[in-house]
Amino acid sequence: MKGQLKWAMAILILGCVNTTPLYAAEQPTGSSKGSKAIDIPGNIPQSGDESLAKKDAEVMRGKLVKVEDRMYTVETGPGKQVTIRSGHNTKFESDYKGMTGDWIEALVTSDMHLQSLKKSTPAYIVEGSVLKVENDFLVVKDSSGKEIRLQTGKDAKIHGSHKVGDSIRAEYSPEGQVLSIRSAKPPIGPEGA
């Protein structure tokens, strides 16, 4: 009986050792032929894993309100500001680090880390549901409940057709001119999962 118990414990321990996840330092870097990087939930992507980080990042456009140390405060819509943090892996187009008052386009992860930054034309981004469609105008209600009236024109890039109740993501000028509209991604979590 004791012998069987020892063998059972040994098998259990070996099973645990063989299923232990790799730590970031132990992950293959992809430099060896045939090896692939391993995506372990909760780990920060290491160098060489940029494609893993980009898939959960989104484009943010807006006006830089404040730049202090590695923190960037961006006005993403009238009266709406967010703060994002740059890091050692942040890519700055043409060494542009951002200046207060500039319009920027940034690739930002869901945990508000800045992956890339470049100058942009003046534009905001809004995600919300379409409340009203009238001729060349639509009214969008964002997540905070604010209603934004947008005007579509001949230069607007409209992907698909959008009707009342649809969730959209629109880029628009400070004057309310639509630059582009597309369907919004469904929310992550209990309501969208």
N, C-alpha and C positions, 0 to 999 in steps of 0.2 A: 504494500500500500504506500509506504514512504517513497519507494522507488518511482511509482507511478506519479505521485505528487511532485517529486523533483523534476521528472520529465515534463509534466504539464506546466510547471513554473518556467522551465527553460524554454519551452515552445512559446509561451506567452511573452517572455522577455524578448526573445528573438523576433517575434512578430512585431513588438513595439519598436524595436531598433530599426527594423526594415521599413517601417511606415513613418519614421520621423521625417518631417518636412525639412528641406534644405533651407539654410539661412541665405540671405542675400549674398554674403561673401562666398558661399559655396555654389552659387548658381553658375551654370555654364554661361560664358559670355558670347557664344556664337562664333568665336574665332576659330575653333576646331571644326574641321570638315564634318558635317553631319550632326553637330550638336545644336541644340536649340535652347533659347532662354526659357525658364520656367516662370509662369505667372503665379505667384503665391499671394492670395488675398491679404491685404493689409500691409504688404511691403511697398516701400517707395521704389519705383523703378530705378534700376542702376543704369550706368552708362551702357549704351547699346540696346536699351529697352525703350527708346523714345517712342516707338510705334505703339507700345502698350499704354503709355501715358497719354498719347494724343487721342486715342479712341474715346476717352472719357472727358476730354477737354472741349470747350465750346468757345466760339468767337464772341468777344465782347467789344463793343464800340462805344465811344463816348468822349467826353472832354475831361482832361486832367485838371483836377481841382487843387491837388496837393501832391507834392513829391517830397518825401522825407525819408532819408536812409534808404531802406529797401522796400518801403511802403508806398503804394500808389493809391490815391483816392480818385475815383473816376465817377463823373456824373453820367450815368447810363440812360437817363431820361430826365425831363424837367422835374427838379425837386427830389430826384432819386440818386443816392450815392452809394457806392460800394468801395471797400478797401481790399486791395490785393497785394500779395507779397512776392517780390522777386527772390530768386535764389542763385546759387552758383551755376545752375544749368540753364538759366534764362537766356534765351537768344535775343539779342538786340539787333534789329536790322540796321546795317551801316553804322554800327556803334551808337545809334540813337538811344539815349537813356530816358527821354521824356522831359518835358518842361511844362510847368503850370500854364494852363491856357491852351495847350495843344490838343488837337483832336487825334485820338489814337485808335488802333485796332490791336487787340490783344487776344492771345490764345490762353484761356484760363481753365484750370482744373476745377472739379466740383468742390474741392477744399480751398479754393481761392488762392492757388499758387500760380504765378505768372510763368508761362512757358516761353512765350515770345511777345515782342512788342515792336510796333512800327507806327509811323505817322499815317494818318488816314484823312479822308475827306470828312467834313462835319456830318455825323450821323449818330443816331441813337438806335437801340434795338428794344423792341417790346414783344413780350410773349403774353398772350391772353386769348380771350374768346371774343368772337365777332358778335356785337350787339345789334348793329344796324348796317345795312348796305343801301346806299342811295346814289344812283348815277356813278360819279367818279369819287365818291367818298365812302369810307367805312369808319365805324366807331368800334374801338377795341377796348375791352375792360381788362386791365392787367391784374396780377395776383394780389395787389394791395387794394383793389377796388376802384382805382382811378380810371376814368374814361378818357380815351385819347382819340381825337378825330384826325383821320389821315386821308390825304387826297392822293388818288392814283392818277397817273398820267401816262402819256405815250412812252416815256422812258423807263417806267417801272417794270421790273422783272418779276412777273407774277407766275409762280409755279403752281399750276392747277387752278381750280375754281374754288372760291371760298364763300360760304353762306352763313347766315345767322346761326350761332351755336358752335361753329367750327373753332378749334384751337389753332392759332397761327403764330408765327414768328415773323415780325416785320422790321426791316431796317428803314429808317426815315430820317429826313433832314430836320434841323431845328425848326424849320418853317412848317413841318407837317407833310412834306412831299414824300410819298413812298418811293424808296429805292428798290426794294425787293420784298416779296411776301412768299412764304412757304408754310406748309403744315408744320405745326409744332410737334416735338417728340412727346409721347405720352409721359406723364409724371412717373417717377420711380417711387415705389413704395406700395402701401396697401391699396390705394385707389387705382394705380396704374400698373401694378404687377399682375 
